[in-house]
Amino acid sequence: MKGKTILLGVTGSIAAYKAADLLRELQERGADVHVLMTDSAQRFVTTLTFKTLSRNPVMGSLWDEETGWCPGHIELADNADLFIVAPATANVLGQFAHGLASDLLTSVYLANRAPVLIAPAMNGKMWDHPATQQNRVTLEERGHIFIEPTEGELACGYSGKGKLAGIAEIVVAAEGLLQG
């Protein structure tokens, strides 16, 4: 991963705090990680956390101040070697699948041409819902790689499939995509 630029999209799941550990693991392997956060993600973890850990500005809005002439979200997409979304909510999967660009993360996604790795985290009933599964199929047909959520006790109090996959599993998949 040395010298590779990775975009890390963080969405509004309780698992958002685990993205900080993912960021550190990617950096330890030499990646330059740039974090994009949805408004909902910023309710769980602050941009300051990711700015401090990544040593890069964190973008949370399409309206963040730009440093050059090129819109920030286009520049990020142009420079990416890999786009990881972890955790990915049902909402963002639906927006990706249907080409909606309602915020920074979804706009960067549409401008992105790098491989996409998605690690969902949500309530098990949401994960199993036919709409979520159809969105997953649509995204897999586009060549995106999914790291399935795991089984266990969920933050909502239920047990089932919906927990964010292990950080090590996500990192191994990212390494494979960058080498492939």
C-alpha positions as CSV (number, residue, x, y, z in Angstrom):
1,M,0.0,0.0,0.0
2,K,3.0,2.2,0.2
3,G,2.4,5.4,-1.8
4,K,-1.2,4.6,-2.5
5,T,-4.0,7.1,-1.9
6,I,-7.1,5.6,-0.3
7,L,-10.4,7.4,0.2
8,L,-12.1,6.2,3.4
9,G,-15.8,7.0,3.4
10,V,-17.4,6.9,6.9
11,T,-21.1,6.8,7.2
12,G,-23.6,7.1,10.1
13,S,-23.4,3.8,11.7
14,I,-22.5,3.2,15.4
15,A,-19.5,1.3,13.9
16,A,-18.1,4.6,12.7
17,Y,-15.7,4.6,15.6
18,K,-14.0,1.5,14.2
19,A,-13.1,3.4,11.1
20,A,-10.3,5.1,13.1
21,D,-8.7,1.7,13.7
22,L,-9.0,0.9,10.0
23,L,-7.4,4.3,9.1
24,R,-4.4,3.4,11.4
25,E,-4.0,0.0,9.9
26,L,-4.0,1.4,6.4
27,Q,-1.4,4.0,7.4
28,E,0.8,1.4,9.0
29,R,1.0,-0.2,5.6
30,G,2.1,3.1,4.0
31,A,-1.2,4.3,2.5
32,D,-2.1,8.0,2.4
33,V,-5.7,8.0,3.7
34,H,-8.2,10.8,3.1
35,V,-11.4,10.6,5.1
36,L,-14.8,11.6,3.8
37,M,-17.6,11.7,6.4
38,T,-21.4,12.0,6.1
39,D,-23.3,14.3,8.4
40,S,-24.6,11.3,10.2
41,A,-21.1,9.9,10.7
42,Q,-20.1,13.2,12.3
43,R,-22.7,12.6,15.0
44,F,-20.8,9.4,16.1
45,V,-17.2,10.5,15.6
46,T,-15.8,14.0,15.0
47,T,-13.8,15.1,12.0
48,L,-11.0,16.2,14.4
49,T,-10.4,12.5,15.3
50,F,-9.8,11.6,11.6
51,K,-7.9,14.8,10.8
52,T,-5.5,14.1,13.7
53,L,-5.0,10.4,12.8
54,S,-4.7,10.9,9.1
55,R,-2.7,14.1,9.1
56,N,-5.0,15.2,6.2
57,P,-7.9,17.5,6.0
58,V,-11.2,15.7,6.5
59,M,-14.0,16.6,4.1
60,G,-17.6,16.4,5.4
61,S,-19.4,18.7,3.1
62,L,-19.5,19.6,-0.6
63,W,-19.2,23.1,0.6
64,D,-15.9,22.7,2.5
65,E,-13.4,25.4,1.5
66,E,-11.3,24.5,-1.5
67,T,-7.6,24.9,-1.7
68,G,-7.2,25.1,-5.4
69,W,-9.2,25.7,-8.6
70,C,-10.6,22.2,-8.8
71,P,-13.6,21.3,-6.6
72,G,-12.2,19.2,-3.7
73,H,-14.5,16.2,-4.3
74,I,-13.4,15.9,-7.9
75,E,-9.7,16.2,-7.0
76,L,-10.1,13.5,-4.3
77,A,-11.8,11.2,-6.8
78,D,-9.1,11.8,-9.4
79,N,-6.3,10.9,-7.1
80,A,-7.7,7.8,-5.5
81,D,-6.2,4.4,-5.9
82,L,-8.9,2.8,-3.8
83,F,-12.2,3.9,-2.3
84,I,-13.3,2.1,0.9
85,V,-16.6,2.8,2.6
86,A,-16.6,1.4,6.1
87,P,-19.0,1.3,7.7
88,A,-21.5,1.6,4.9
89,T,-25.2,2.1,5.9
90,A,-28.2,0.9,4.0
91,N,-28.9,4.5,3.0
92,V,-25.5,5.0,1.3
93,L,-25.8,1.6,-0.4
94,G,-29.1,2.8,-1.9
95,Q,-27.7,6.1,-3.0
96,F,-24.7,4.5,-4.6
97,A,-26.9,1.9,-6.4
98,H,-29.2,4.5,-7.8
99,G,-26.6,7.1,-8.7
100,L,-27.8,9.8,-6.2
101,A,-25.3,12.5,-5.3
102,S,-26.9,14.3,-2.3
103,D,-23.8,14.9,-0.3
104,L,-20.0,14.8,-0.4
105,L,-19.6,11.0,-0.1
106,T,-22.1,10.2,-2.8
107,S,-20.7,12.9,-5.1
108,V,-17.1,11.6,-4.8
109,Y,-18.4,8.1,-5.3
110,L,-19.9,9.1,-8.7
111,A,-16.7,10.9,-9.8
112,N,-14.5,8.0,-8.6
113,R,-12.9,5.5,-11.0
114,A,-10.8,3.6,-8.5
115,P,-11.9,0.1,-7.2
116,V,-14.6,0.3,-4.5
117,L,-14.5,-1.8,-1.3
118,I,-17.7,-1.7,0.8
119,A,-18.0,-3.0,4.4
120,P,-21.6,-2.6,5.6
121,A,-22.7,-2.3,9.2
122,M,-26.4,-2.0,10.2
123,N,-29.3,-3.7,11.9
124,G,-29.6,-7.3,10.7
125,K,-33.2,-6.8,9.5
126,M,-32.0,-3.8,7.5
127,W,-29.2,-5.9,6.0
128,D,-31.5,-8.7,5.1
129,H,-34.2,-6.5,3.6
130,P,-34.8,-7.2,-0.2
131,A,-34.1,-3.6,-1.1
132,T,-30.7,-3.6,0.6
133,Q,-29.8,-7.0,-1.0
134,Q,-30.9,-5.7,-4.4
135,N,-28.7,-2.6,-4.0
136,R,-25.8,-4.9,-3.0
137,V,-26.4,-7.0,-6.2
138,T,-26.4,-3.9,-8.3
139,L,-23.2,-2.7,-6.8
140,E,-21.5,-6.1,-7.1
141,E,-22.5,-6.1,-10.8
142,R,-20.6,-2.9,-11.1
143,G,-17.5,-4.7,-9.8
144,H,-17.6,-3.4,-6.3
145,I,-16.3,-5.8,-3.6
146,F,-18.3,-6.3,-0.4
147,I,-16.9,-7.5,2.9
148,E,-20.0,-9.1,4.5
149,P,-21.1,-8.0,8.0
150,T,-20.6,-10.5,10.7
151,E,-23.0,-12.1,13.2
152,G,-23.2,-11.0,16.8
153,E,-24.8,-8.7,19.2
154,L,-25.8,-5.5,17.5
155,A,-25.9,-2.0,19.1
156,C,-29.7,-2.0,18.7
157,G,-29.9,-4.9,21.2
158,Y,-30.6,-7.6,18.5
159,S,-28.3,-10.4,17.6
160,G,-27.7,-11.2,14.0
161,K,-25.7,-10.4,10.9
162,G,-24.9,-6.7,10.7
163,K,-21.7,-6.0,12.6
164,L,-18.9,-4.4,10.7
165,A,-16.4,-7.0,9.5
166,G,-13.1,-7.2,11.3
167,I,-10.5,-4.5,10.5
168,A,-7.9,-7.2,9.5
169,E,-10.4,-8.7,7.0
170,I,-11.0,-5.2,5.4
171,V,-7.3,-4.5,5.2
172,V,-6.6,-7.8,3.5
173,A,-9.3,-7.1,0.9
174,A,-7.9,-3.6,0.4
175,E,-4.4,-5.0,-0.2
176,G,-5.7,-7.5,-2.7
177,L,-7.5,-4.8,-4.7
178,L,-4.4,-2.6,-4.7
179,Q,-2.3,-5.5,-5.9
180,G,-4.8,-6.8,-8.4
